[in-house]
Amino acid sequence: MSITLPEHRLDAILARHRIAQDRLASNPDSETLVALSKEVAELDPVVEVISAWRKARQEIDEAEAILTDAAADAEFRQLAADDLARLRGEMEAHERALLLALLPKDAADARGAILEVRAGTGGDEAALFAGDLFRMYARYAQERRWTVDVLSQSEGTAGGYKEIVAEISGQGVYGRLRWESGVHRVQRVPDTEAQGRIHTSAATVAVLPLAEDVDVSINEAELRIDTLRSGGAGGQHVNKTESAVRITHLPSGIVVLVQDERSQHKNKARGMALLKAKLFDAERLKLDMARSADRRSQVGSGDRSERIRTYNFPQGRVTDHRIGLTLYKLDEMMQGVVLDEMLDALAAARQAELLAEQQGAA
């Protein structure tokens, strides 16, 4: 492996890091302090890798100089030869780490996310599966100490959900869960199936990064806001108060409904956050499509209508079709325990794809 990036780019990163550190030490105002702290935290690991790579390269140059020095004694040259073999191995590791550190980052990865799970084909069984998927994500979020707030839900007639939308708050939520967008297919024998036949049904998952105020500007005049009675189970309160809020963004036609809170004011605030996330995601998708026709993918395809994963209960396996990975750990998967194993593999595959693109463009 060989670094093909110009040295001046590495120098520019180091210079930017020094400037940010100097400004941070100059007692800036609170807003600037937060921005600089974030920038330094992002640059620290990159600077560390650049320094390690350059140090290894310098040591290799020194060892090679000894080997070509006719005046050096044989024992000294042998030590240099032994060091050179080790240093070249370290250099290769540093080069890969540097390439990974320099890959383009998605600024939204560190944010929270809106998670939407909807029953697809399969009737009651699809709604039950949608419920299973949502519980899997909720358990995973709990393990990572993220916060899950349900924004709206519509229960299935036999359990589960026809649709459930939640906001997940925490560090790096979107960066981890972004790979889950798509169609999830399940193969299992429903409890209502008397003859033991396997049924296939599906649920769709969408993961949207939370939008910040600077990302999306909404003109209130372009909104239609309706209040209505909350639907679903909930007793007399649900039937008698118009606390649910439906917001329609007229230019785009995007509609959001939030009904989980008893306070109409809180539901409106949550609805606005959900609308911003949808508009932000639509803008990001438009930019991605403009950059490249094939970049509608998250390791394979970002088209949310594409089947990305199959959960086969009779065989106890889960297969991700984007990378061809099969795990015979379905029970643990549905508990959210081994979801990291799948997500790590998807992230690694995307990194390899980006590295290949970077090397090909060099």
N, C-alpha and C positions, 0 to 999 in steps of 0.2 A: 504494500500500500504506500502511496506517496501523496503528500499534501500538495494540492495544486492551487490553493488559494494564495493570492499575492500577499507578501509580507506586510505591505502597507495596510491591508485590511486588519491583520492581527494587531499592528501598531495602533491603529485607530481605536480598536476596542480597549486596549490598555490605556490609551490617552483619555478616552471617555470615562473609564473607571476612575482614573486619578482625579479628573476634574470633578466628578460627582462626589468623591471622597472629600476633596478640598472644600467644596461648597457645603457639604454636610457638616464639616468642622467649623464653618463660619457663622454658626448660630442662626440659621434661616428661620423664616416664619413657619408656623405649624403646617400649612398646606404644602409649602415647598419641602419641608422636612419629610413629610409622608411620601411625596413623590420621589425624592432623592433616596430615601431609605429603600424604597421598592426597587429603584434602578440599581443601586449598589448590590442588593440581595440577589438580583437576577444576574448581574455581571460577575459576582464573586466566583462562582464555580467555573465560569468560562475563562477568567483570568488565571485561575489555578491550573487549569488544563493547558493553557497556552504556555505558562511558565514551565510546567513539567515537560512538555514536548520540546521546548527550546533547550532546556537543560540536558535532556537525553541526547538531542542532536549535537550539542556542543561536546558532550562526553564521547560520542561516537567519532567526531572529528579528531579529538585528541588521541583516542586509541588508534585510529587509522594512521595518524601522523607518526606515532611511535613505530608501527609496523613497517612503515616506509623509510624510517630513519636508519640508514646503514650503520650509524655510530652507536645505536642502542645495543646493549648486550642481549644474548639469546634468551636469558631468563626473563628479562624485562619485557622483551617482545612476546614471549609466551603468555605472560600475565595479561598483556594488552589484548592478545588474541582471545584468551578466555573471557575477558571482560566484554569484548566486542560481540561475541555470540549472545551473551546475556542482555547487553544494551540494545541490540537489534530487536530482540523479543519485546523488551520494554517499550522501545520506540514504536513498534507496531501497535501495541495496546494504547499508547498515548495518541497515536494518529487517529485511531478509531474513536477514542473518547473526544478528541478535538473536533472531528467531523460531526459527531452527534451533537456536541455542544453548539456548533455553528449552524445546525439545521434551523430553518425558520420556525419560530414559535407562534402558536395561536394565542393571542392576548386574552382570549376568552377562557382558556383552559383553567385559569385559577379561580374562575367565578363559580357561583352557585348555578343551579339549573332548574328549569321547569320540566317535570317528567309527566308525560301523558301516556296512559295505557288504555287501549280500546279493544273491545271484543271484535273479532273479525268474523270470518266464515265459521259456522259450526253451532250457531244457536246458543242454547244454555251452556253447553260444554265450553264454548269459546269464552263466555262470560266468566265461568269458573276458572279457566286458565288465565284470563286477564287478572283475576284476583290473586292467583298463585304468583304470577309475575310481579305484581305490585308488592306483595308481601316479601318476595325475594329481595327486591330493591330496598324495601324499608328495613329489613334485617341487615343488609349490607351497610346501609347508611348508619344504622345504630352501632355496628361494629367499628365504623370509622368516626363515630361521634359527630356525625352530621345531624342536622335538624330537618325533620320532614313535617311540612304543614300541608294538609289536604285543602285544595282550593275549591274543588267541586267533585261530585261523584254521582253516578247513576247506577243503582244496584241492579243486578240481573234477577230475573224472576225466580231462579233456582239457587241464587247465591252468586258470589263473585261480583264483577262489575261490567256493565255495558261500557262504562267509561269512568276513569278516575284521573284527576289532574292534581299534581302536588308540586309545591316548591321545596327544593332541597337546598339548604344553606350549609356552607362550610367551605373550607379551603380545597380547591382543586376538584370540585364536584363534576363540573362539565368535562374537564380533561379526562376523568376516569370513565364517566358514563356515556360519553359521546358515541362510543362504538355500539351502543345498544339500540340506536335508531334503526327501525326496519320491521319486517314481518317475522314474528316468532311462531313456529309451527309446533303443535303438540300431537303426539300419537299415543293414545291410551284407551283403556276400556272404561267408559263412563259408568258411574254407580247405577245409572238407570238402565244399563244394557243387560238384559236378562240372558242373552245367548253368548256373552263374552266376546263380542266382536270389537276389534280395534277401530276407533273412530279418529279421524284427522280433523283438527280445527286449528284456528289461528288467532293471534292477537297482534295488534300493531303497537309499537313503542316509538315515541318521539321524545328526544332530549334536546331542549333549547337552552342556550346560555342566557342567564339573567342579564337584562339590559340595564345599563346605567343611564342617568339623566343625560349625559353628554352624548350617548349613542343615538338616541331617538328623540326627536322633537315632535310633539303631537299638538295639533291645533284643536282646541276644545270644540270649535265650531264644526269640525268634521266628524264629530262623534254623535251617535244617537244612544242615549242611556235609558234603558227601561228597567223598572222595578217590577218584580213578580213574586209570587209565593214560591217558597222552596219546595222542591219535589222530593219524593222518596220517604223513607221511614223517618220518624222523628217526633211523633206524638202531636198533640193539639197545637203546640207552638208553631210547628212547621206549616200547618194548614191555615193559620189565622193571620200571620204577619207577612208582609211583602218585603222580606229582607234580601231576597236574591236580587242580583244585579246582572243585567245583560248589557254589554257594551258593543256597539257596532261601529267599526271604523269605516266610514262611508267611501273614501277613495279606494281602499283595497278590498272592501267587502269582508274583512276579517271580523269574526264575531267571537266574543268570549263570554262565558257565563260563570259566575262565582256565587255559591250559595251555602258555603260551609259555615260562615259566621252568622250569628243572630243579629249582628249590627250591620245595617245597610251601609253605613259609612266605611266600616272595615272591608266589607265585600267590594265596595267600589274601589278602594285603595288597592286591594289584591287584584281586582280585575284590570286596573290600569297597569300594574306590574306585569301581568300575564300578557296583555296586549302589546306592551313594549317589547317583551321577549319575542313574541311572534313577528312583530315588524322588524326587529333586529335580525332575527334568523332569516327572514325573507330577503333582507338587504345583503346579508352575508352570502346567501345562496346565489343571489344575482351576481355578486362580485366574483364568486368562485367560478361560475359558469362563464363569465367574461374572460377570466384568466386562462381557462383551459376547458375544452369540451369533456375531457375525461375526469375532471376533478369533482364530479358529482359523487365521489366515492369516499368512504371512510374504510380504507383497506378493502377495496373491491368495488363497492358502489354505494354512494350516499343516497340513492333513490330509495325513499322510505317505503315504496311499494314492493321492494324486492325482499324475497325470503332470505333471511340471514342465518337463521339457526333452527335446528329441529331438536325437540325434546322427546325422546322415545322412552316411555315409561316401562313397557314390557321388557326391554333390553337394558334398562337402567343407564342409558347413554344420552349424551348431549353433543351435538355436532355443530360447529360453526362452519358454514359453507364458504365463507370468504377466504378462510385460510386452510380449510380442510382439517381442522383439529377436532378430534373426538375424545371426550373424556367419559369414562365409565364411572362417573361420580354424580349421577343425577340427583340423588337425595340430598347430598351435600350442596349441590348447585342451588337447589330450590330453597335451601336454608341460607343462602348467601355466603356460604363458607368458602367455596372454591371459585367464586365469581372472579376473584383477583387473578387466578391462574389463566382464565380465558381472556380477561382484559389485558394482562401483561403480554400474552401472545399476540393479540391484535395490535397493541402499541408497538411491539418489536417488529411486526411485519410492516407496519407503516413506516417505521424508521428505516428499515432496509430499503423500502421503496423510494423514500426520499434521498437516501444515500446514493442509490443507483442513478436517480435523476441528476443529483448534484455532480457525480462523477462523469455522467454522460454529457453534461453541459460544460464541463471544464475543458 
